[in-house]
């Protein structure tokens, strides 16, 4: 009986690989379920084998466990299937010259790896001090290859009111090892500071990096913005409004692009009070400050001169619906801007926590290929 109960619990947990999480703790669990699938698969196999000969409910327990095992492993197999045509899809989006054929989108062996730290040794540097005393820093990950190199500016997530530049450092280290400088910035946070303050912070970060370009061997003609969640909204808004020719591209992970529409369709309140989050960042409700919601929506600033865009968004995202990516892809296509949307059917918000998970591998590969294309 204990075996059956345990396997039923595992089956219920495995459903997070198929469906959006309905509450905040389950959302956190869904990241682990989908991006560390071998851990749960191993646990299910142990539960299946344990007490098999003694169990009173052998058959129902075994069937339950096998279904759970298949669901736990489904992100792995779906990732493998996407990887088989990912190179072709990227060539169609950006051309053959974008491909680096010395790397593969997916590796079974990498699923056994775990890395969640800065392996390069980033330096924390103050890049701006405002008149009101706000001190902003960035973490600079120097390129591990010689010569003048492009620079990636990373904008962290955290609902515009939290998070910091130390968020998810392993991708920063990976890109530095591949020959890119990475500057992961802190920006002014809500509710004390409102939009467009973070976009102004990106401008100042670029000024600072340009001022130290000779010292740090930065190619100041090649900057790319990369943001996650709220940071993706900031990165896109900067990319589409600053009109800086040195901005060669923008990479957005699961970011909101239409703040007007997003306010009208709030997130599940058991996960996040999205209207309060937006009120704090924008400075009021949509009824109070409609123009500010328009002005903070990257979607409305896409035009024929916008930089190439990489979108990475999971279909099972319960915080920022993938419909934002549908809307952005339509606008980019309408304006003939090169873009690619990496769709991950099983992935949730924050799936890229594990660089070596099914979604983490595909997103890292796609980011590297995109950077190779836009910084050539």
GUKE-68240 format. One record per residue (C-alpha): x, y, z negated; residue in three letters. Coordinates in steps of 0.05 Angstrom, whole numbers, m for minus. Each point is the difference from the previous one (the first is absolute). Example, Ala and Ser with C-alpha at 12.3 -4.5 7.8 and 13.67 -1.06 7.14 Angstrom:
<rs>
[r [246; m90; m156]; ALA],
[r [27; 69; 13]; SER],
</rs>
This chain:
<rs>
[r [0; 0; 0]; UNK],
[r [57; 48; m17]; UNK],
[r [31; m13; 68]; UNK],
[r [m65; 16; 35]; UNK],
[r [m10; 65; m39]; UNK],
[r [71; 22; 15]; UNK],
[r [m8; m14; 74]; UNK],
[r [m66; 38; 2]; UNK],
[r [35; 60; m31]; UNK],
[r [55; m5; 52]; UNK],
[r [m52; m4; 55]; UNK],
[r [m33; 64; m25]; UNK],
[r [67; 35; m3]; UNK],
[r [17; m24; 71]; UNK],
[r [m62; 36; 26]; UNK],
[r [40; 65; m8]; UNK],
[r [38; m22; 63]; UNK],
[r [m66; 6; 38]; UNK],
[r [m40; 55; m32]; UNK],
[r [10; 70; m28]; UNK],
[r [12; 3; m75]; UNK],
[r [m63; 25; m36]; UNK],
[r [36; 30; m61]; UNK],
[r [66; 33; m19]; UNK],
[r [32; m60; m35]; UNK],
[r [m20; m46; 57]; UNK],
[r [30; 49; 50]; UNK],
[r [67; m6; m36]; UNK],
[r [m7; m75; m1]; UNK],
[r [m16; 0; 75]; UNK],
[r [68; 31; 15]; UNK],
[r [34; m58; m36]; UNK],
[r [m46; m53; 31]; UNK],
[r [12; 23; 72]; UNK],
[r [73; 20; m3]; UNK],
[r [26; m55; m47]; UNK],
[r [m41; m57; 30]; UNK],
[r [51; m55; m13]; UNK],
[r [m4; 11; m75]; UNK],
[r [m75; m13; 0]; UNK],
[r [6; m57; 50]; UNK],
[r [51; m34; m45]; UNK],
[r [m45; 9; m60]; UNK],
[r [m59; m30; 38]; UNK],
[r [41; m60; 21]; UNK],
[r [22; m12; m72]; UNK],
[r [m73; 4; m23]; UNK],
[r [m21; m48; 55]; UNK],
[r [52; m51; m19]; UNK],
[r [m7; 7; m76]; UNK],
[r [m50; m48; m28]; UNK],
[r [m20; m26; 68]; UNK],
[r [m5; m73; m22]; UNK],
[r [m34; 16; m66]; UNK],
[r [m49; 53; 21]; UNK],
[r [m74; m17; m4]; UNK],
[r [m15; 49; 56]; UNK],
[r [55; m21; 49]; UNK],
[r [m36; 13; 66]; UNK],
[r [m33; 68; m15]; UNK],
[r [65; 24; m33]; UNK],
[r [42; m22; 59]; UNK],
[r [m46; 32; 51]; UNK],
[r [m1; 65; m41]; UNK],
[r [75; 0; m6]; UNK],
[r [12; m13; 74]; UNK],
[r [m46; 58; 20]; UNK],
[r [37; 46; m49]; UNK],
[r [67; m23; 28]; UNK],
[r [m21; 16; 71]; UNK],
[r [m25; 69; m21]; UNK],
[r [63; 16; m39]; UNK],
[r [43; m18; 61]; UNK],
[r [m46; 35; 50]; UNK],
[r [39; 67; m2]; UNK],
[r [64; m39; 18]; UNK],
[r [m31; m34; 61]; UNK],
[r [m36; 63; 22]; UNK],
[r [65; 39; m5]; UNK],
[r [35; m52; 42]; UNK],
[r [m55; 5; 53]; UNK],
[r [5; 76; 3]; UNK],
[r [76; m5; 4]; UNK],
[r [m4; m42; 63]; UNK],
[r [m27; 58; 42]; UNK],
[r [25; 60; m41]; UNK],
[r [60; 13; 44]; UNK],
[r [m43; 0; 62]; UNK],
[r [m50; 48; m33]; UNK],
[r [56; 48; m19]; UNK],
[r [28; m1; 71]; UNK],
[r [m69; 18; 27]; UNK],
[r [m5; 57; m50]; UNK],
[r [71; 30; 5]; UNK],
[r [36; m34; 58]; UNK],
[r [53; m53; 6]; UNK],
[r [56; 46; m23]; UNK],
[r [m31; 2; m70]; UNK],
[r [15; m73; m15]; UNK],
[r [59; m25; m40]; UNK],
[r [3; m73; 17]; UNK],
[r [48; m19; m55]; UNK],
[r [m55; m2; m53]; UNK],
[r [m64; m40; m5]; UNK],
[r [m67; 23; m27]; UNK],
[r [m10; m60; m47]; UNK],
[r [44; m51; m35]; UNK],
[r [m25; m58; m42]; UNK],
[r [64; 2; m40]; UNK],
[r [m9; 72; m21]; UNK],
[r [m63; m18; m37]; UNK],
[r [45; m29; m54]; UNK],
[r [37; 65; m10]; UNK],
[r [m16; 54; m51]; UNK],
[r [29; 70; m3]; UNK],
[r [m29; 62; m34]; UNK],
[r [59; 46; m12]; UNK],
[r [47; 51; 30]; UNK],
[r [59; m38; 28]; UNK],
[r [35; 60; 30]; UNK],
[r [7; 47; m59]; UNK],
[r [m43; 61; 13]; UNK],
[r [21; 69; m26]; UNK],
[r [m53; 43; m34]; UNK],
[r [6; 72; 24]; UNK],
[r [m39; 63; m15]; UNK],
[r [m24; 28; 66]; UNK],
[r [m44; 59; m21]; UNK],
[r [m16; 40; m63]; UNK],
[r [m62; 43; 6]; UNK],
[r [m13; 66; m35]; UNK],
[r [m48; m33; m48]; UNK],
[r [55; m46; m24]; UNK],
[r [m19; m63; 39]; UNK],
[r [63; m40; 14]; UNK],
[r [m6; m51; 57]; UNK],
[r [50; m55; 12]; UNK],
[r [13; m51; 55]; UNK],
[r [36; m66; 0]; UNK],
[r [50; m3; 56]; UNK],
[r [18; m68; 28]; UNK],
[r [60; 10; 46]; UNK],
[r [5; m38; 64]; UNK],
[r [46; m60; m5]; UNK],
[r [23; 9; 72]; UNK],
[r [49; 55; 21]; UNK],
[r [m13; 62; 42]; UNK],
[r [m57; 49; 2]; UNK],
[r [m64; m38; m14]; UNK],
[r [m75; 16; 1]; UNK],
[r [m35; 14; m66]; UNK],
[r [m65; m30; m26]; UNK],
[r [m38; 42; m50]; UNK],
[r [m43; m45; m45]; UNK],
[r [m62; 28; m35]; UNK],
[r [m26; m43; m57]; UNK],
[r [m72; m18; m16]; UNK],
[r [m38; 8; m65]; UNK],
[r [m67; 34; 15]; UNK],
[r [36; 67; 7]; UNK],
[r [6; 3; m76]; UNK],
[r [50; m54; m17]; UNK],
[r [57; m43; 26]; UNK],
[r [70; 22; 13]; UNK],
[r [60; m6; 47]; UNK],
[r [22; m66; m31]; UNK],
[r [m61; m36; 27]; UNK],
[r [15; m62; 41]; UNK],
[r [75; 13; 9]; UNK],
[r [17; m65; 36]; UNK],
[r [m24; 25; 69]; UNK],
[r [42; 63; m10]; UNK],
[r [62; m42; m13]; UNK],
[r [m16; m46; 59]; UNK],
[r [m6; 59; 48]; UNK],
[r [65; 30; m27]; UNK],
[r [35; m65; 14]; UNK],
[r [m27; 3; 71]; UNK],
[r [31; 68; 13]; UNK],
[r [m52; 51; m23]; UNK],
[r [7; 52; m54]; UNK],
[r [m60; m2; m46]; UNK],
[r [m25; 57; m43]; UNK],
[r [m56; m21; m47]; UNK],
[r [m30; 64; m27]; UNK],
[r [m40; 21; m61]; UNK],
[r [m53; 53; 14]; UNK],
[r [m45; 45; m41]; UNK],
[r [m58; m41; m28]; UNK],
[r [m74; 12; m11]; UNK],
[r [m38; 25; m37]; UNK],
[r [49; 56; m16]; UNK],
[r [18; 8; 73]; UNK],
[r [m48; m4; 59]; UNK],
[r [7; m14; 74]; UNK],
[r [40; 23; 40]; UNK],
[r [54; 4; m54]; UNK],
[r [29; m69; 16]; UNK],
[r [7; 18; 74]; UNK],
[r [39; 62; m20]; UNK],
[r [44; m46; m43]; UNK],
[r [16; m42; 62]; UNK],
[r [21; 64; 36]; UNK],
[r [47; 18; m57]; UNK],
[r [28; m71; m1]; UNK],
[r [16; 7; 74]; UNK],
[r [33; 67; m13]; UNK],
[r [43; m32; m55]; UNK],
[r [19; m60; 43]; UNK],
[r [20; 46; 58]; UNK],
[r [42; 42; m47]; UNK],
[r [40; m62; m20]; UNK],
[r [m1; m33; 69]; UNK],
[r [75; 6; 13]; UNK],
[r [18; m26; m69]; UNK],
[r [m47; m60; 4]; UNK],
[r [5; m13; 76]; UNK],
[r [m74; 12; 14]; UNK],
[r [m23; 8; 72]; UNK],
[r [m46; 60; m11]; UNK],
[r [m34; m11; 67]; UNK],
[r [m30; m66; m23]; UNK],
[r [m46; m1; m61]; UNK],
[r [m56; m50; m11]; UNK],
[r [m53; 5; m55]; UNK],
[r [m24; m63; m36]; UNK],
[r [m57; 2; m51]; UNK],
[r [m42; m49; m39]; UNK],
[r [m73; 11; m20]; UNK],
[r [m6; 73; m24]; UNK],
[r [72; 9; 24]; UNK],
[r [m22; m22; 69]; UNK],
[r [m52; 55; 2]; UNK],
[r [54; 50; m19]; UNK],
[r [50; m28; 50]; UNK],
[r [m51; 1; 57]; UNK],
[r [m25; 70; m16]; UNK],
[r [72; 25; 1]; UNK],
[r [16; m38; 65]; UNK],
[r [m61; 28; 35]; UNK],
[r [2; 72; m26]; UNK],
[r [74; 19; m8]; UNK],
[r [14; m5; 75]; UNK],
[r [73; m13; m14]; UNK],
[r [34; m29; 61]; UNK],
[r [48; m38; m45]; UNK],
[r [m58; m42; m26]; UNK],
[r [4; m60; 46]; UNK],
[r [m54; m42; m31]; UNK],
[r [m44; m15; m60]; UNK],
[r [m13; m67; m34]; UNK],
[r [m62; m6; m43]; UNK],
[r [m17; m58; m45]; UNK],
[r [m75; m3; m17]; UNK],
[r [m11; 76; m2]; UNK],
[r [m65; 41; 3]; UNK],
[r [m3; 41; 64]; UNK],
[r [m70; 30; m3]; UNK],
[r [m10; 32; m68]; UNK],
[r [m69; 26; 19]; UNK],
[r [m26; m69; 19]; UNK],
[r [38; m32; m57]; UNK],
[r [m35; 45; m51]; UNK],
[r [m67; m20; 28]; UNK],
[r [16; m75; m6]; UNK],
[r [32; m8; m70]; UNK],
[r [40; m61; m21]; UNK],
[r [m27; m53; m47]; UNK],
[r [m3; 36; m67]; UNK],
[r [23; m64; m35]; UNK],
[r [66; 9; 35]; UNK],
[r [8; 76; 7]; UNK],
[r [m42; 62; m8]; UNK],
[r [21; 26; 68]; UNK],
[r [m43; 63; m3]; UNK],
[r [33; 23; m65]; UNK],
[r [68; m15; 29]; UNK],
[r [m16; 42; 62]; UNK],
[r [m31; 56; m42]; UNK],
[r [64; 5; m40]; UNK],
[r [44; 2; 62]; UNK],
[r [m42; 44; 45]; UNK],
[r [m26; 47; m53]; UNK],
[r [m74; m16; m4]; UNK],
[r [m55; m41; 30]; UNK],
[r [m16; 0; 74]; UNK],
[r [m61; 44; m14]; UNK],
[r [45; 50; m35]; UNK],
[r [59; 3; 48]; UNK],
[r [m18; m33; 66]; UNK],
[r [54; 36; 40]; UNK],
[r [54; m27; m46]; UNK],
[r [m23; m71; 14]; UNK],
[r [5; 14; 74]; UNK],
[r [68; 33; m8]; UNK],
[r [27; m61; m39]; UNK],
[r [m24; m51; 52]; UNK],
[r [58; m21; 45]; UNK],
[r [m51; m26; 51]; UNK],
[r [m21; 70; 21]; UNK],
[r [70; 23; 16]; UNK],
[r [20; m54; 49]; UNK],
[r [13; 30; 68]; UNK],
[r [40; m15; 63]; UNK],
[r [65; 22; m34]; UNK],
[r [m7; m44; m62]; UNK],
[r [57; m48; m15]; UNK],
[r [m4; m75; 12]; UNK],
[r [m37; m34; m57]; UNK],
[r [5; m68; m33]; UNK],
[r [m61; m22; m40]; UNK],
[r [3; m59; m49]; UNK],
[r [m66; m17; m33]; UNK],
[r [m32; m63; m28]; UNK],
[r [m72; m17; 15]; UNK],
[r [m12; m21; m73]; UNK],
[r [21; 68; m28]; UNK],
[r [m51; 20; m54]; UNK],
[r [29; 69; m15]; UNK],
[r [9; 30; 70]; UNK],
[r [m44; m34; 51]; UNK],
[r [32; m20; 65]; UNK],
[r [m53; 41; 36]; UNK],
[r [48; 59; m10]; UNK],
[r [49; m37; 45]; UNK],
[r [m54; m13; 52]; UNK],
[r [m15; 75; 2]; UNK],
[r [73; 19; 5]; UNK],
[r [15; m50; 55]; UNK],
[r [m58; 28; 41]; UNK],
[r [26; 71; m8]; UNK],
[r [71; m18; 17]; UNK],
[r [m23; m38; 61]; UNK],
[r [m43; 58; 22]; UNK],
[r [61; 45; m2]; UNK],
[r [46; m51; 33]; UNK],
[r [47; m4; m61]; UNK],
[r [41; m64; m4]; UNK],
[r [m23; m39; m60]; UNK],
[r [m8; m69; m29]; UNK],
[r [m46; m28; m53]; UNK],
[r [26; m61; m37]; UNK],
[r [m65; m33; m22]; UNK],
[r [7; m50; m57]; UNK],
[r [m67; m34; m12]; UNK],
[r [17; m28; m69]; UNK],
[r [39; 60; m26]; UNK],
[r [m22; 46; m56]; UNK],
[r [22; 68; m23]; UNK],
[r [73; m2; m22]; UNK],
[r [13; m67; 34]; UNK],
[r [71; 21; 18]; UNK],
[r [22; m5; m73]; UNK],
[r [35; m64; 21]; UNK],
[r [45; 12; 60]; UNK],
[r [6; m76; 12]; UNK],
[r [m74; m17; m5]; UNK],
[r [m42; m15; 62]; UNK],
[r [m22; 73; 9]; UNK],
[r [65; 28; m26]; UNK],
[r [40; m37; 53]; UNK],
[r [m44; 23; 58]; UNK],
[r [m3; 73; m24]; UNK],
[r [75; 4; m11]; UNK],
[r [13; m28; 70]; UNK],
[r [m49; 48; 31]; UNK],
[r [29; 60; m37]; UNK],
[r [70; m17; 23]; UNK],
[r [m22; m9; 73]; UNK],
[r [m38; 66; m2]; UNK],
[r [59; 37; m29]; UNK],
[r [45; m29; 53]; UNK],
[r [m47; 26; 53]; UNK],
[r [m12; 71; m25]; UNK],
[r [72; 15; m23]; UNK],
[r [36; m26; 62]; UNK],
</rs>
